[in-house]
Amino acid sequence: MRNQTQTYSENSNPTEADISDRERAEYLKEWLSSYEQAGIRPKLMPLGDDGKAPIAKDRFRVFDNDDDPTEQANKAVVSGDEAVRRIQNGENGFVCYAGRPEWGTEGIVFADHDDPERYPCPTGEPTLTVATRQGTHEHYLNDPNDPVSNAKVGDGEGEIRAHNQYVLVPGSIHPSGIVYQIGNDYPIETLSDTQLDDKHRPVVASNPDTPPIETEIEVAEEYELDIERLGETINSLGIDTPVKNPGIRLKRALRSKKGNRIQALWTGHYGDAGHPNDRSKAECALASYLGFWFEGDWGTVSTLMDVSCSQHPTTDNGDPRKWANREDGYRASLKPYATQGPTKNMRGPLRLNNEERPDSSSVLRRSVRNVTKALGLATRQEIMDYDADENSDWDEVDRKERAVRNALSWLEDEGLIFWYRSGRHTYYYTTPGRISKEKLEENDVDREDIIQQFHDRVTS
């Protein structure tokens, strides 16, 4: 056994000499508990001899040519409980791979911050964070309706690791002697692709054994895309859309934070958008973005896809756009990407012409969601009665019951809030991971039951 914990700076990780194996095991147990609250039980792979990479690096391939784990890799991974036991017995540590359903990590994504000051939290919401040797790892649930892909961030600022890429877990010893530990023990937030901007550059390679290929998103002029004229063309079509002026909406999309990527997809520059050899993924991405901006209306998205492929019939590789050359079955397969993800409702302050005012404002919906996050699990009345003190990060709702009911209904439809009925009461929550043990006991709610219900809904 190592020495018992010695005093160390609150802002720095302890070293191997500072901490016992038993305490390292407790770090890992705490991390595993955070995932268990979200219904996830990841399998972990032991570290190799160099102390930074998994054991597979030196001994066998992790994934075969079909992107499946090799037999040796499946034999090497262990359960969380076994990993805790091994660390307690002196093993150096373990890694967790993102995006592997066989290992229970299909819903996990990591944001690696090598330079935290230059690379802020992608969602703006605090989430589970692990302190590393020189930065942090933020841990997220990958949005199943709008999934995140592997990406490089800026110039050495960090990475998004969503598939076949790993991080060291708490309790592991880095070659420098630093022991990884939890930095912020927040509930695990959900990260979606639409929350990322063009700073998160897509990479083609998802296998950690292959160097990632970075791609710059070019400016609109490179694609010979006249955004103003395109907007006029869309308006002249007379599309039956959820908005009165679809041309303006499309122009806003093409000039948004992720506009350069949308421009690349619209014009068939699939390589620039991170999909150089996969037309299907590229067109799924374009359908997803259009669905986000046009409130999930499939008729509008289908028409816009037609316009895009008519104006730009080939990809940057010279291949025909699949949307324009495939049967209805292929087109129908893209529909969920447009209709089941998050959407951008621009009514209210950005209302156009004579659009009908919605039942609840975007400000109220944001407040209702924030208060629900703060409470973890709450009835509608508790959400309405929430009283924020002067130091609170959350808003008060301050609206009548009908407006709050409408806001909750909208948030439910968008998959941003979920409900759970127990006896005569209906409770609302954002994710199971935000519900404290005290809240569950207070309302006599079974954690396993609510987690199962949550996963049934997000995967249905």
N, C-alpha and C positions, 0 to 999 in steps of 0.2 A: 504494500500500500504506500501511496505517497503521503507527504506531510499533510496535516490538516490545513484548512484555509487560512492564509495570512491576510493582513490588511492590504488592500490595493485600491487604486483610484477608482471612484465611482464611474468615471468616464472612459475607462479602459478595460480591456478584457484581462482576466487573471491569466497567469502562465501556469504551465504544468507543475512547476514547483510550488505554486500557491495553493493548490487544490487537490483533494483526494479523489480516488476513483469513485468512491461512493457519492461524492458531491457531483462529479461529472455525470454519473448515472441519473441523478436527480434533475440535472439540466435537461437531459434527453426525455425523461418522464414528463416534465412540464411541457415540452414541445409537443410530444405525442398527445398529451391531454388536450391541447388546443385543437388538434386535428380531429380527435375523437368527438369533440363537441360539434364539429361540422360533419360528422358521420364518415370520416375518412380514417383508415388504418393502414398507413403506408408500410410496405416492405423496404428494407434498407440493405445496401451493399457495403461490406467492410472496406476500410481503407487499405491500400497497398503499402508496400515497404517505404515509399517516399513520403507517406503521411498526408498527401494532398489529393491524390487521384484514387479512384476505386481499385480494388484488388484486380479487377479484370484487365486493367490497362497493361499490366506486365505479363499476364498469363493466358488470356483468351479474348476473343471478340465478344463485345457486349451484344451487338445486334447483327443479324445476318442480312443478306442482300434484299430480303423482303421486308425489312424494318421490324422483324420480330426478334425478341430476345433469344439468344442461343441457349442451348441446353445447359451449358456451363454457367451462364449468367443466372438462369432460373434457379439453379442449385445453390448459387452463392448468396442470393438475397435471403434475409431472415426477417422474422416478425419484429415488431417494435419491442415486445417483451423480451425476446431473445437478445436483441441489441442492447437493451438496458442491462441484462444479466452479464453480457460479455464485457461491457465497459466497466461494470462494477468489479469484474475480475481482471481488469488491467488492459483490455484491448484499446487501441488508439482512437478508434472512432468509426463513423459510417457516413455514407453519402445517400442522398435521396434523389432519384431521377424524376423529372417532371414528365407528365403526359404518358404514363405507362399503365394501361388498364390492368395488365397481368399482375402488377405490383401494387395495385390500389391507389395509384397516383394520377389517374386520368384527369382528375379535376384540379390538379395542382399546377401553379405557375409561379416562378420566382422572378423578382426584379433585383438584379445585382447592381449595387451602387458602389462603383469604385471611387467615385468622386461625388459624395452626397450633396455638397454645396452647389454643384453645377447640374445635378440631375434630381429634381424634386420628385416626390411621390406621384406616380402616374394618375391616381384617382383623386388626390387631394384629401382622401380619407385615411386616418391612421389605421394600420393593420398590424398583424403579427410581424415583428422584426427581429432578426438575429444579428448580433454584433459580430463582425468578422475582423480579420487582421487589419484591414485598412479602410473598411467602409461598413456597409450593411447589406443584408439580404432581406427584402420584403417578401412576405409570403401571401399569396392570393389564391382564391378559387377561380378557375378559368370559366368564364361565362359560356355555358353550353350552346346558347343561342347566337352568340357573337364572339367566338373564341379568338384568343390571342395566339400569335405565332412567334417563333424565335425572332429576335431582332437585336441588332447592335444599336446603341444609343450614343449619338454624338460622336466625338473623337476620344475614345477611351474613357467615357464617363460611366459606362455600364452596359448591361445586357438585359433583355427579356428572355427568360429561359422557360419555354413552354412544352418542349417535346424532345426527349432523349438527351436532355442536358441536366446536370446535377449540381447540387450544392452540398457542402459539409453541414451536418446537423449539429445542434448544440450538444456539448459534451465531448466533441471531437477535438483532437490536438493537432493544430497546424504545425508544419515543420519548424516554424519560428518559435514554437513552444506555447503560443497563444491557445487558450481553450475557448472554443466558440460557446456563446451563451445567448439567451434571449435578451434583447435590448428593450423592446416594448411588448408587453403581453396583452395586446389588443385582440379582440375577436378578428377572425380572418375575413377580410373584405373580398368581394367579387370584382374581378378585373375583366373588362370587355374591350374588344378591338377598337370600338368607337371612342373609348376614353383616351386612346393613345393618339399622338399627333405625328407629323412628319419627322420629328426629331428621332422617333423610334424607327430607325431604318430597317426594312425587312432583310433577312438573310435567307439564302436558298438552302444551305446545308443544315440539316437537323441532326446529323450524326456527329457526336462530339469528337470522333476520330478524324473528321474532315474539317479543314479550316473553313470558317464561314465566309461566304461570298457577299460582300457588301455592295449595295446598289444605291446610287444617288437618285432621288426623284428630280427630274428636270423641270424647268419653268414652262409655263403654258406655251410660250412662243416656239419651243422646241417641237411641240406637237402640232403646230399650225392650227391651233384651236382658237377661233374667234368667239369668245365667251358671250359678248354682247349680241352678236348675230345669232348665235345658237339659242339664246334666251328668246329672241324674237321669233325664231323658227318654231320653238316649242309652243309659244303662245298662239301662233297661227294655226296649230293643229286642232284647237278646240277640244282638248282632252277633257274627259269627265274625271276630275281629280278632287281630292279633299280640299284643295285650295283654289282660289279664283285666278291666280296668276302663277302657273307652274313654271313659266320661264324665269321669273324672279327667284323662285325657290331653287331651281337648278343652278342659276348663276351664283347664289349664295353657297350652295354645296361645293361648286368648283373653286370658290375663293375662300373656303373655310380652312381651318387648321390642317385638315387632311385633304384639302382640295387638290394638291399636286398629285397625290396618289389616285384620287378619283379621276383626274384628267388623264393620267397614264392608262387607267383601265378603260375609260371611255373611248380613247383613241386607239386601243389595241396594243399599247406598249406594255405588254404583260411582264416583260423582263424588268422594266423599271419599277413595276409595282410589286416585285418580289416573286413572280410566278413565271419564270422564263420558259419552262417546259411543261406547263400544266394549264391548258386553256380552261379546263373545268373549274379549277380552284379560282382562277382569275375572274371568271364570269360569276361564280358564286359570291366573290368579294364585291363585284360591281353591283349585283342584285341586292346585297346586304346594305351597301352604302345608300343606294337609291331608296330602299325600303325605309332606312333611317330618316332620310330627309322628306320622304313623301308619306309618312305616317302609316307605313305598312300596307299601302294600297297596291295590290298586285296588278290591277288593270293599268295603273299609271306606270309601274315599274316595267311591265311587259312592253308597253308602248315606247318607253324611253330606251329600253334595250334594243328594240327594233330600229329606232332612230340612230343609236350609236353604231350598230352593225351596218346599217345602210350607208352612213357617212364614212365609216372606217371598216371596210369589209375584211381586211386581213390584219394579222398580228405583226409585231416587229420581226418575227421569224419568217414571215411570208405565208403562214398558214391561214386558212379561212377561219373566221370567227365561228365557233361551234353553235352559238345561239341562232345564227342565220342559216345554218345548214343541217340542223338536226330535227328529229320528229318531236311531237308534242310531249312525249315521255321525258325527253331531256329537259325541256323547258319547265315542265311540272316539277322536276327534281330540284330546281332552283327556287321554287316558290317559298319553302320554309325560311330560306335565308333572308328573304325580303319581308316576310310577314310575321315571323316569330321572334325577332330580335327587338332591341330597344328602338324607340322612334323619337323624332324631334317634332314636337308640337309647337309651332311658331305663332299660334294665335295669342291674343292679349296685346302686349305692347308692339308686336310685329304683325298685327292683324292687317290683312290686305283687303282693300275694297269693302265688300259687304259680307265678308265671312262671318258666320254665326259665332257669337262669343261662347266659349265652352262653359260647362257647368261649374268648373272650378278653375281658379287662376294658377299659373305656374308657380307663383310665389307661395300660395297656400299649399300646393302639392309638395313643394320643397320643404315647407315648415312641418307638414304632417309627417313626411318621411324622416326628417331629422329628429323630431320628437319621438317617433317610434324607435329609431335607433337608440336614442338616449335612454328610453325606458326598457328596451330589450323585448318586453312582452307586455302588451297593454290592451285594455278595452277601448272602445271609441270614446267613452266618457273620460277615461284616464288621459287619453291623448288631448282631449279638449281642455281638461283641468290642469295640464302640466304648467308649472310655474317656474320659469327660468330665473335663477339668481343673476346678479350682476357679473359673476365670473363664468357663467355658462357659455359653452360654445354653440348651444342650440337655440333655436327660435321658439317663441310661444306661438300657438295656433291662433287663438283669439278670434274664432269664427263660430257661427251657429252650427247646430247639428247637421242641418241639411247640406251645407257647404262642405263640412268635414266628411260626411258620408259620400258625397260625390267625389271628393279628392281621394278617399280610400278606394273607391270603386275604380277610378282611373289608374291608380298605382297598382292595384291588383291586376288589371288588364295588361299593364305593361310589364308585369313580373317583377316589380320593385318592392312590393309588400305582399306578404302571405298571411292567411288567417288560419286559426285553429279553434275548433269548438270544443268546449269542455263543460258539460252540464248545460246550464242556461246561458253561459257566457261565450262570447266570441272574442278571441284575442288576436291581435295583430303583431307581426314581427317582420324584420327585414331578412335576417339569416339566423339559423339556430345558434350559431357561434356567439351571437350578441346576447343571448338569454343567460342570465346568471343562475347559479344553482339556487340562490335565495328566491329568485322570481319563480322558478319552477316549483319549489316547495311551497311557496306562498299560495300559488294558484292550483296546487295539486295536479301538475302537468308532468307526464312521463317524458323524459328527454328522448329515449329511443323512439317513442311513438311520434313525437313532433319531427325528429330528424327523418324518419322514414316517410312521413307525409310530405315533408319538404322536398326530398329527392324524387318522390313519385311525381310531384308537380313540375319540377324543373326539367325532368327528363321525358315528360309526356308529350 
